[in-house]
Amino acid sequence: MNSLSRKMAKRVLLTLLMLSTLLFPACGSPSKTNQSNPDKKIVIGFSMATLKEDRWLQDRDIFTAKAKQAGFEVIVKNANNDSDLQFEQVNEMIAKGIDVLVITPQDSVDAARCVNAAKKAGIPVVSYDRLVRNANVDVYVSFDNVKVGKVMGEAIKKVVPEGGYIILNGSETDNNSQMFNKGYMSELKDLIGDKKITIVGEIWVKDWRREEALDFVSEILKKDGDKVKAIIAANDSLAWAAIDAISVARLSGKIKVVGHDADLAACQRIVEGTQLLTVYKPIKNLVDQTITICRLLVEKKQVPHDTTISNGNFTVPYVMIDVIPVTKDNIDDTVIKDGFHLKEDVYRKDKD
């Protein structure tokens, strides 16, 4: 072989080696390599139904900060009240290699397909604050949602023991809405049975839309404003809509309103006297429990739980977190003392 032929042969061999390096970069599959890497961070996929309300922004921010402090990597997706989009986003996170899925379902029934996709990929699932129906979720971590409704019903019936009530339930596709309703109706049923309270109007507000609640209350107040004495709103955003409708109807001070979530605007309304009560759900406690659960699930350890809940087809471990009623009398010792909101923000004081 002459020198020219030898040079050509070397070039061909070098080219083949480069191609083999590109096509076959390492022995074994990427997943096995990652599993053998002790320094690889656990990745949490956090699928959120919405970020529309102030409360969910708090969940996102607190969850992300605390998870990173605990050494996790977090991927957050906002479905923007679209269950099809939520399914797409969950599949994207599964493809990226998340180790655990935390999901707040937009539609409690439809989200079963999200859970099924994760479980098929061997990924454990935490149902976060909203229960996924008919799916084999590993854990449901939430507040005592029936108690949330009971606290609201108990507070308003003390102040308005008779008269017309409007009930603004949350989205019918959110299982929590049913639990809130069960709570406040358990407090009102005797007064309704004795005909001391009458339900002037009741609605299940699609996707918790404030505009729909505003229109509903406004129409009732136009026709029967003199009959309405109280409004139970399934969250503070709906309470805000009710209070706006009351203001437009020039009935401020004549109708009592309760809500829950302890949104900043709701706390401001409470100290101003336009909202009777909200319910504080300590999100920090919810997040702490969830992060602990995520680690246990990834390590394939048992999750301690308070009770269980049926989601239709399965009995699910339920980690239940207590809630706190908030009124003008105790707001300083609850949401403000806990650092959930700053005093100057609640009382609208200048920070200078």
C-alpha positions in Angstrom: 0.0 0.0 0.0 1.5 3.4 -1.0 1.5 6.4 1.3 -1.4 8.0 -0.4 -3.6 4.9 0.1 -2.5 4.7 3.8 -3.5 8.4 4.3 -6.9 7.7 2.7 -7.4 4.6 4.9 -6.6 6.6 8.1 -9.1 9.3 7.1 -11.8 6.8 6.6 -11.1 5.1 9.9 -11.1 8.5 11.7 -14.4 9.4 10.1 -16.0 6.1 11.2 -14.8 6.6 14.8 -16.3 10.1 14.9 -19.6 8.9 13.6 -19.7 6.1 16.1 -19.1 8.6 18.9 -22.0 10.7 17.8 -24.4 7.9 17.3 -23.4 5.9 20.4 -22.2 8.4 23.0 -22.2 6.0 26.0 -23.0 2.4 26.8 -26.4 1.7 28.5 -29.6 3.8 28.5 -29.8 7.4 29.8 -32.4 6.4 32.4 -30.0 3.8 33.9 -27.2 6.3 34.0 -29.4 8.9 35.8 -30.6 6.3 38.3 -27.0 5.4 39.2 -26.2 9.1 39.7 -26.5 9.8 43.4 -26.1 13.6 42.8 -29.1 13.8 40.5 -31.8 16.0 42.0 -35.3 14.8 42.4 -37.6 16.5 39.9 -41.1 17.5 40.9 -43.6 18.3 38.2 -46.2 20.7 39.7 -49.3 20.9 37.4 -51.5 23.7 38.5 -55.1 24.3 37.2 -54.9 28.0 37.4 -53.0 31.0 38.7 -55.9 33.4 38.4 -56.6 33.9 42.1 -54.1 35.4 44.5 -54.2 32.2 46.6 -52.7 30.0 43.8 -49.9 32.5 43.2 -49.0 32.0 46.8 -49.0 28.3 46.4 -46.7 28.5 43.4 -44.2 30.8 45.0 -44.1 29.1 48.4 -43.9 25.6 46.8 -41.1 26.6 44.4 -39.0 28.3 47.2 -39.4 25.5 49.8 -38.8 22.7 47.3 -35.6 24.3 46.1 -34.5 24.8 49.7 -35.1 21.1 50.2 -32.9 20.2 47.2 -35.5 19.5 44.6 -35.8 20.7 41.1 -39.3 22.0 40.2 -41.1 22.3 36.9 -44.3 24.3 37.2 -47.0 24.4 34.6 -50.2 26.5 34.6 -53.2 24.9 32.7 -55.1 28.2 32.8 -58.4 26.5 33.5 -58.1 24.2 30.5 -58.2 20.4 31.2 -56.9 19.5 27.7 -53.9 21.8 28.2 -53.3 20.3 31.6 -53.1 16.8 30.1 -50.7 18.0 27.4 -48.5 19.7 30.1 -48.4 16.6 32.3 -47.3 14.5 29.3 -44.6 17.0 28.6 -43.3 16.8 32.2 -43.4 13.0 32.1 -41.3 13.1 28.9 -38.8 15.4 30.7 -38.3 12.8 33.3 -40.0 14.0 36.5 -39.8 11.8 39.5 -43.1 12.7 41.1 -46.2 14.5 39.9 -48.0 17.0 42.1 -51.3 17.9 40.5 -54.1 20.4 41.2 -56.8 19.2 38.8 -58.7 21.7 36.6 -61.4 19.0 36.2 -61.5 16.5 39.0 -62.9 13.7 36.7 -61.0 14.5 33.5 -57.7 14.7 35.3 -57.8 10.9 35.9 -56.0 10.6 32.5 -53.2 12.7 33.8 -52.8 10.4 36.8 -53.0 7.3 34.6 -50.3 8.6 32.3 -48.0 9.3 35.2 -48.6 5.9 36.8 -48.0 4.1 33.5 -44.6 5.8 33.5 -44.0 4.6 37.0 -44.3 8.1 38.5 -46.1 8.6 41.9 -48.8 11.2 42.1 -49.9 13.6 44.8 -53.3 15.2 44.5 -52.6 18.7 45.8 -55.5 20.5 47.5 -58.1 19.3 44.9 -58.9 15.6 44.7 -58.6 13.8 41.4 -61.7 11.5 41.0 -61.6 7.8 40.0 -57.8 7.6 39.7 -55.2 5.8 41.7 -53.4 8.8 43.2 -50.9 7.9 45.9 -51.9 10.6 48.4 -54.4 13.5 48.7 -53.0 16.4 50.7 -55.4 19.2 51.4 -57.2 21.2 54.1 -60.2 20.0 56.1 -62.5 21.3 53.3 -65.8 20.3 55.0 -64.7 22.3 58.0 -64.0 25.3 55.7 -67.7 25.2 54.8 -68.8 24.6 58.3 -66.9 27.6 59.6 -68.4 29.8 57.0 -72.0 28.6 57.7 -71.6 28.8 61.4 -70.3 32.4 61.3 -73.0 33.8 59.0 -76.0 32.1 60.6 -75.0 33.7 64.0 -75.2 37.2 62.4 -78.1 36.4 60.0 -80.3 33.8 61.7 -83.2 34.4 59.3 -83.8 35.9 55.9 -82.8 35.3 52.3 -79.5 33.7 51.4 -77.6 33.6 48.1 -75.1 30.7 47.7 -72.2 31.0 45.3 -70.7 27.5 45.0 -67.4 27.0 43.3 -66.8 25.1 40.0 -68.8 21.9 39.8 -65.8 20.2 38.3 -63.8 20.9 41.5 -64.3 18.3 44.1 -63.6 20.8 46.9 -66.7 22.7 45.9 -68.8 19.8 46.9 -67.0 19.5 50.2 -67.4 23.3 51.0 -71.1 23.0 50.2 -71.5 20.0 52.4 -69.9 22.0 55.3 -72.0 25.1 55.1 -75.3 23.3 54.3 -74.8 21.2 57.4 -74.9 24.4 59.4 -77.9 25.9 57.6 -80.1 22.8 57.2 -82.0 23.2 60.5 -82.7 26.9 59.8 -83.8 26.1 56.3 -86.1 23.3 57.6 -87.6 25.7 60.1 -88.1 28.2 57.2 -86.1 30.8 59.0 -83.7 30.9 56.1 -84.7 30.7 52.4 -82.3 30.2 49.6 -83.1 33.0 47.2 -80.6 31.9 44.6 -77.8 29.3 44.2 -75.2 28.7 41.5 -72.2 26.5 40.7 -69.8 29.0 39.2 -68.0 27.6 36.2 -64.2 27.7 36.6 -64.7 30.0 39.6 -65.3 32.9 37.3 -65.8 36.1 39.2 -67.7 37.7 36.3 -70.4 34.9 36.3 -70.9 35.3 40.1 -71.2 39.1 39.7 -73.8 38.8 37.0 -75.8 36.2 39.0 -75.9 38.2 42.2 -76.6 41.5 40.3 -79.7 39.9 38.7 -81.1 38.6 42.0 -80.5 42.0 43.7 -82.4 43.8 41.0 -85.4 41.6 41.5 -85.3 40.6 45.2 -82.7 42.9 46.8 -84.9 43.5 49.8 -85.1 39.8 50.6 -81.3 39.1 50.5 -79.6 39.3 53.9 -76.6 37.0 53.4 -74.3 35.6 50.8 -72.0 32.5 51.2 -69.3 32.6 48.6 -67.2 29.5 48.1 -64.0 31.6 47.9 -62.8 35.1 48.4 -62.8 35.9 44.7 -66.5 35.1 44.5 -67.1 37.1 47.7 -65.4 40.0 45.9 -67.9 39.7 43.1 -70.8 39.6 45.5 -69.6 42.7 47.3 -69.2 44.6 44.1 -72.7 43.7 43.1 -74.0 44.8 46.5 -72.2 48.1 46.1 -73.6 48.7 42.6 -77.1 47.9 44.0 -76.5 50.5 46.8 -77.1 47.8 49.5 -73.7 48.1 51.2 -73.9 47.2 54.9 -77.3 45.5 54.5 -76.0 42.1 53.3 -73.4 40.0 55.1 -70.8 38.1 53.0 -68.4 35.3 53.9 -65.7 33.7 51.8 -62.5 31.8 52.2 -58.8 31.7 51.3 -57.7 34.8 53.2 -56.7 36.6 50.0 -55.2 40.0 50.7 -58.2 41.9 49.1 -60.5 39.8 51.4 -58.5 40.7 54.5 -58.6 44.3 53.5 -62.4 44.1 53.1 -62.7 42.4 56.5 -60.9 45.3 58.3 -63.0 47.8 56.3 -66.2 45.9 57.3 -67.5 44.9 53.9 -66.8 41.2 54.4 -67.7 39.3 57.6 -65.3 36.4 57.5 -62.7 34.6 55.5 -61.0 31.2 56.3 -57.2 31.1 56.5 -55.7 27.9 55.0 -52.0 27.9 56.0 -50.4 27.3 52.6 -46.9 26.9 54.2 -48.2 23.9 56.1 -49.7 22.4 52.9 -46.5 22.9 51.0 -44.3 21.5 53.8 -46.4 18.3 54.0 -46.4 17.9 50.2 -42.6 18.2 49.9 -42.2 15.6 52.7 -44.6 13.3 50.9 -42.8 13.7 47.6 -39.5 12.6 49.2 -41.2 9.6 50.8 -42.9 8.5 47.6 -39.7 8.8 45.6 -37.9 6.7 48.3 -40.8 4.2 48.1 -41.6 4.7 51.8 -45.0 4.7 53.4 -46.8 8.1 53.9 -48.3 8.7 57.3 -51.8 10.1 56.9 -54.7 11.3 59.1 -57.6 9.5 57.4 -58.7 8.3 53.9 -61.1 9.6 51.3 -63.0 7.8 48.5 -62.4 9.4 45.1 -65.0 7.1 43.5 -62.9 4.1 42.4 -60.2 4.2 45.1 -59.7 4.8 48.8 -56.9 7.4 49.0 -54.7 8.4 52.0 -55.8 11.9 53.1 -53.3 14.2 54.8 -55.6 16.8 56.3 -54.5 20.2 57.4 -56.6 22.4 59.8 -58.0 25.8 59.0 -58.6 29.0 60.9 -61.6 31.4 60.8 -60.5 35.0 60.3 -62.6 38.0 61.4 -61.9 41.7 62.2 -61.3 40.6 65.8 -58.5 38.1 65.2 -57.0 39.1 61.9 -53.8 40.5 63.6 -53.3 37.2 65.5 -53.8 34.9 62.5 -52.8 35.9 59.0 -50.7 38.9 60.0 -48.9 37.2 62.9 -48.2 34.2 60.7 -46.7 36.4 58.1 -49.2 35.4 55.4 -49.9 39.2 54.8 -48.1 42.3 56.1 -50.1 44.5 58.5 -49.4 47.6 56.4 -50.9 45.8 53.4 -54.0 44.6 55.2 -54.7 48.0 56.7 -53.5 49.8 53.6 -50.9 51.8 55.5 -47.9 53.6 53.9 -44.7 51.7 54.5 -42.6 54.9 55.0 
